[in-house]
Amino acid sequence: MKQQFLSLGPRPWLFSLGTHLALILAVFLAGYHRFIDLTLVPLDLSPVKSAPAAYQPPPEDIWQKPMLHLPKTALPPPKPLPKPPVPVSTGAQGPVRSVAQVSQLPHFVTQAKAAYPEAARHSNVEGVVLLQVDIDSGGKVMNAQVVQSLGFGCDEAALEALQESTFTPAYDGGQPVPVRIRIPYRFKFTY
């Protein structure tokens, strides 16, 4: 039996050789635009004309004296830290709780849509008004204030729509409790 050196015919070998040459050429051409600059850079090895002064430590007696020669400057008084928000007492319902202190958040029962103010419409204003709202244990809005303003009448429109909305109460362990949440009102053109 005659043993062949190449177990495959010439076509697969030519295809493999062509593929490898194409890959090598592609790698070469991909790096072709990056030239290596081999120009000589003249180095000036002449001695430096003015040597920097050698370091001299201060006399030993300076290290042993207290530093009394520094001028004393009056520091400005520290700024007072902002006071943390105090829970609002609502009588028999207890203090208003944060969203982290309740087991179930309130939801809209009826959500009034904010009217797009004409001033905002004419000025092409779009954005979000963020309101901080205190909702009592009955689901009614007790207090609302603007946290992130948009202007052009959008803040007032959002507050008005919020006052017309009704909510389910927040619950903590099965009991309805007052809660403070943030509600965004988005003002966006509809085309």
N, C-alpha and C positions, 0 to 999 in steps of 0.2 A: 504494500500500500504506500502510495506516495504522500508525503506530508508537505503541506503548504506552509510557507512562511507567513503569509497574510491569510487569515481565516475568512476575511471578507473580500468581496470583489473590489475592483478599482474605484467604482463610483462612490461608495460610502467613504473611502479614504480621501478621495478628492473633495468631497463635500465637507468632511471634517477639517481638512487642511485649509480650504477656502474660508470656512467659518472662523477658524482660529486666526488666520491672517486678517480677516475683516475686523475682528475684535481688537487685535493688536494695533491695527491702523486707526481704529476709532479712539483707543486710549491715547495714542500718540497725537492725533489731531486735536483731541479734547484739551491736552496740555500744551498745544503748539503756541497759543496766544500768550503764554506766560514765558517771557524771555528771562534768562538769567544774565545779569549784567556782570561781566568779568573784567571790567576796566580796573586798572590799578589806581589805588588811592595813595597819593603821596603822604607819607608820615613824617612829621617833623620830630626828630629824635634829639634835637639840640636841648641842652639843659635849660631849665626854667630860669628866667632872668631874675625874678624876685620870689624867693621862697617865702611861704607864709611863716609867720612868727611861730615858734615852738610854743606849745602849751606850757604855761607855768601855773601851778596850783597856787591858790591864795595862801597867804601866811597862816600858820597853824592857829594863831590866836583868834582869827576871824571865826573859825569853826566853833570855838568854845564860847563866844559871846552870844547872848540872846539878841535877836534882831529888833532892837529898839529904834532904829533909825528909819523905819518905814512910816510914811505918813498915814495917819488913820483917817479914813474917809467914811462918811456916814452912808450907810446903806439905805436905800429907800424902804419904807415900811412894806411888809409883805402884803400881797393882795388877798383880800378875804376869799375864802373858798365858797363856791356856790352852795347854798343850802339845799339839801335834798328835798324833793317835794313832800309836803306833809299830806297824809291822807285826809281827804275832805270828809268831815263827819256829816252824815245825812240823817241824824236822829236815831230812830229805833232800828234802822236798817243796818247800821254799822258803817265802818269806813269804806271808802271806795277802794276796790282791790285792783291790782294790775292783772294783765292777762296770764301771768305766770302763777297767780294765786287762785285761779279758778279751774274747775275740772271741765266745764263746758262754756264756750264763748257764746255771746249773743249773736243772733242772726236777724237779718231783715225779715219782717213780716210783710211790710209794704215799703218799698223804696221809691221815694219821689225822685224824678229825674231833674237835675239842675238845668235851668234855662240858660242857654248860651247868651251872655250879654252882648248887646249890639256893639259896644265899645271894643270888646275883644274880637268880635267878628270882623269889624272894619279894620282892626289893626293886625289881623291874621295871627292872633295869639292862640297857641295850643299849649297844653301842659296839664299839670296835676296840682290840685289844691289838697293839702293834707290837713285833716281836722283831728283834733284830740277831743274825744267825746266821753262824758260821764253818763252812764246809763244806770238808772235805778233798778231796784229788784223787781219792779213791775214792767220793765222794758221801755220806760219813757226816758227821753233825753232830758237830763238835768242841766248840763253845762256843756258848751261846745266852744272851742277856740281854734283859731287858725295856727297851725304849726309851720306849714310851708305855703307861702303866699304866691299867687300868680298875678294878682292885680287886674286892672281893667274891668272890675265888677265881678270877676269870677269868684272871689272869696265870699262876697255877700250872697251870690247865687247858690254856692255850695252850702253855706250856713242855713239859708232859707229852705233848701231842699231837705237838709238833714232834720230840721224842726218838723217838717211834714211827714217824715218817715216814722215807722214804728218798728220795734224790735221784740224778739223773745228775750227773756232775762238770762243773765249768766248764772251758772249754778256752781256751787262748791259743796260737794258731798250730798247732792240732792236738794240743797236749800238754795233758793234764789238769792243772789247777792248783787249789790251794786258793783260796777266795774268801769275801768277807764281803758278805752281802746282808741286806736287811730284808724280813721277811715279816709281813703283817697277818693277824690272826685276828679275824674278825667274829663278834660275839655278838649275835644278833637272834632275837626270838621268831618262831616259825612258827605261824601260826594255822590 
